Amino acid sequence: MNFHHVKAFCTIVSEGSFSRAAERLHLTQPTISAQIQSLEKALHTRLFERSAQGISLTQSGKVFHPYALQILELSERTGQAMDELQGLSRGRLELGASTVPGHYILPRVLARFKHRNPGVEISLAVGNSQEIRHGVREGALDLGIVGERVRDERLSYEPLFRDHLVAAVRPEHPLADKAVWKPEELAEQPLVIRESGSGTRATLERALGSTSISVQDLQIFLELGSTEAIKMAIRAVDAVAILSEWSVKDEARLGLLRLSRIEGADLGRDLYLVRRAHGYLSVASEAFIQFLRDDSQEAGDPA
């Protein structure tokens, strides 16, 4: 049985398709299909059913899947054990982060960590909170930093950084000098907000739940998939954006955007370290967690 074929099988299961699994593993679809065919031949059974609706595991595939995951975990632990013999002179970190920590907090943290530990290879994937939680849960990522936690017994969370959502407009906006917005006033304005699945969007929806305004009452002008896209949009039109204070510090300092508080809704939130609740962490992962804890104490709030 070939280890790479087992890894391909587990990736297809977690991604839900051959094409997405091939993309994640940087393989062509014919290659990953051939790997599964070889694995099925070695096991003398079919692992997937293919239909117009997509793919699903056969009964044999369902039985094999937990063992395949154990094979991958054992391989990972073997590599980590070898890394431990070398301390932090070597190792690898596969990290994921939602937009705010991924773009505005972690880059400087990773640069400092890498400077201190040059032998550690680091990669950072940025997506929304939902995508990052999925990556950590399925083992594609060692650790994640997200703006929203959801109940999942397979994951554990630790608050690291504090964040606040603010209203942002361009300086030319007629209400640019408005220091405080009420939720009722925001509902009268065209808004540019993040997509469903993002921690920023979830925080906004949760905060509005304690007011007389709901998301359905908002005049959503644009729904965009990144904070940078939102900032560029509101610099072009007279619309209001609800954004993380971490993400707009530089624009506010340079006078490119005006920021205002939102009164009557709790728009504070924690940014969480997320990891698998049960599983082995490498020396590099453990060291980075401690590094993050120390850094978060120094960083405090974005203001």
N, C-alpha and C positions, 0 to 999 in steps of 0.2 A: 504494500500500500504506500503510495507516494504522499508525503506530507503536504506538498503544494496542492495536490488534488483535494485533500481534506480541507485545506484552507479555502479553496475555491468553493467547495460545497457549502461550508459555513457562511461564506460571504454571500452566496446566492440566497440562502435562507434569510439572512438578516436584511438584505437589500430588496428581496422580493422579485428579482428578475435577473436574468443572465446579463443583460446589457448594462444595468447599473453596477452589478458585481464586477464585470469586466473593466468598467471605467474606474472603479475604486482600486482595483488591483493593477491598473495600468496594463491590461491585456486586451487583445482583440476578442470579439465575441466567438469567432471560430476556435480560438485557442482555449477559451474557458469551457466551451462545449466539448472539445476533445478531451479535456482533463476530466470532465464529469463522465464521459463515456468510458474512459480508462478506469476510473474509480468504480463505476458500475460493473465493469468487466471483472475487476479484482474481487469485488464483493459478491459477484454472481447474482445480482438483483438490480432492479430499477429503483432509482431514488426519487425521481420527479415524474409527475404527470403533467403533460403539456396540453393545453386546450386554448380555445379562442379567448377565454377569460384570463389566461395567464398560466402560471405554474403553481403546483401544489405538491407537497410531499406525499409519496406513497406510504403505505404502512411501514415498509422497510426503511424508508427515509426518516420517518418519525422515530423509529427505534434507534437508528444509527446516529441521529443528530446529537443527543446528549453525550454519547461516547466521542463523537468528533470534536465537540467543544472541550472535552477533557484532554484529548490528544493535543489540541492547540495550547491549552493552559499549561500542560506539562512541558511542552516545548518552550513556552515563554518562561516558565520558571527555571528551566535548565539554562537558558541564556542569561537570565537575571542572576542566577547563582554564579555563573562565570564572571559577570560584571562585578559582583560583590567582591570577588577575589581581587579585583583591580581597584576597588573603592570608586571614587568619582573620576578616576583618570580616563574612564570610558563609560558608555551607557547611551541610552536613547530615550527621549521623551516624546510621546505622541499626544499633543495637547489639543483641546478644542475650546472655543470661547464664543459666547454670543457677541453681538456687534459692539456693545459699549465696552466691556472689558477687553475684547479682542482688538479693537482699534485704538482705544484711548488709555488703557491701563497696562495691559500685558506687554506691549512692545518694549517699553523701557525696563520693565521688570525682567523680561527674558534677556535683554541685552546685558544687564548687570549680572544675571545668573550665569550667562554664557562666558562673560569676561572672567568670572571667578572659577568656572568649571569648563575650560575650553575643550576638554575631551568628550563632553556630552553632546550628542547630536539631538537637535530640537526641531520639531515641526509644529506649526500652529494652524489649525483649520478654524475658519470663522464662519458661523452660520447663525440661525436663530436658536433660541433656548431649546426648542423642541428637537431640533436636529442634533444639537450637542448632547443632550440627554440620551438620545437614541444611540449615538456613537459610543458613549461611555458604557451604556448598558450592554451593548453587543460586543464590547471588547475592541472596537476599532480605535478607541481613544483611551489613553491611560487615565487622564484627568480632564475635567472641564470646569469652566467658570461661566455661570449663567445668571440671568436676572430674574429667574422664576423657578420655584421649586414646586414639584407636584408629588403626590403620594405614590411611591413606588418602592416596594420592599427590597428591590434589587439595587437601589441606589441610596447613598447617604450624602447629606449636605452639611456644609459648615459655612456660616456667614463670614465673609472676609472684608468686604468693602461696603461703605454706605453710599447710597445714591439718592438723588431727588429729581423728579421730573419738573420741568419749568415750561412756561410758554415762551416761544421765540418768534420774533418778527423782524423784517428788514427795517433799517432806520427810516425809510421813506413811508412806512405804513402810517396811516392816519392816527393810529392808536399806539404808536411806538413808545410814547412817554407814559403809557399806562403802567403803573407799578404793580398793581394787583388785579387779577381777573377772578371773577366768580364763575363757577361752572355754568350758570345760566347765561352769562355773557359770552362764554366760549361757544355755547350752542348756537349763537347768532352769527358766528363767524365761519368763513370757509376754513376748514382744517386740513392739514397734511399730517398723516399719521402712519405708523408702522403697520406691517401686515399681521394678520392673526398668526399666532405661533411664536411671536417675539415676546420677550420679557417686558419690554416697554409697553407694548399694546396690552398685555395682561395686567400690568400695574394700573394703567389708565382705566381699564374696564372695572377692575376691582375697586378703585377709588370712587368711580362714579356710582357704584352700587350703593354707597352710603349717602348719596345725594338724591335730589329729585330728578336728575338728568341721567339718561341711559345713553349707550353708544348709538342707539337708533335715533336719538334726538339730535345727534351731531350732524352738521353739514360737512360731510367728508368730501373735500375737494379732490384729494389724491391719497391713495394708499400705496406706499412705496416700500420696497424690500430692504432698504439700507438707510442708515442715518445720514450718510454723506449725500445721498440723493435727495433726501428731505431738505437738508440745509441749502443745497443748490436751488431747489424748487422755490423755497420761500424768499430767497434773495432775488427772484425774478418776478414775483407777484405779491399782492397784498393778501396773504393768507397767514394763518397762525399754525405753528407746529408745536407739538408736545414732545419734548426731547429730554434726554438725560443731561443733567447739569455737567457731568464729566465731558460730554461730547461737544459742548458749545463754549467751553472756557476760552479757547483761543479766539473764536469769532467775537465773543463779547469784549475781550481785551483789545482787539484790533478795531472795534467799532463796526464790524460787519453785520452783527445781529444785536438786537435789544432783547433782554431777558426780563421776564416778570414772574412773580409768584402766583400760584393758583390757590385761592382761599376757599376753605370749606370742603376740601377733599384731601385725604391723606395720600400724598403722592411720593412719600418716602419709601425706599425699598432697600433690601440687602442684595448684594451680589455674592453668589454662593460658589464655593468649591464643591464640585460634585464628583463622586467616585463610586465604584462598585461597592456595595455593602459587604460583599463576601468575595475575597480574592486577594491575591498576593501583590504587593507593591514593590517595585524595584528600589534599590538604593537611590537611584536618581530621582524617582518619583517622591520618595520620602523626603529627600533633601530639598526638592523644589517646594513641597508643601510647607516645610518649615520656613523656607525663604519667603514664600508668599505671606505666611503669618506675620513674620517680622516686618515685611514691607507694608502690609495693610495697617499695622499699628502706627507706622511712620506717616503713611499717606493721609489717614483720616478722611474727612469729607472732601468733596471736590473743591469747595470754596476755600 
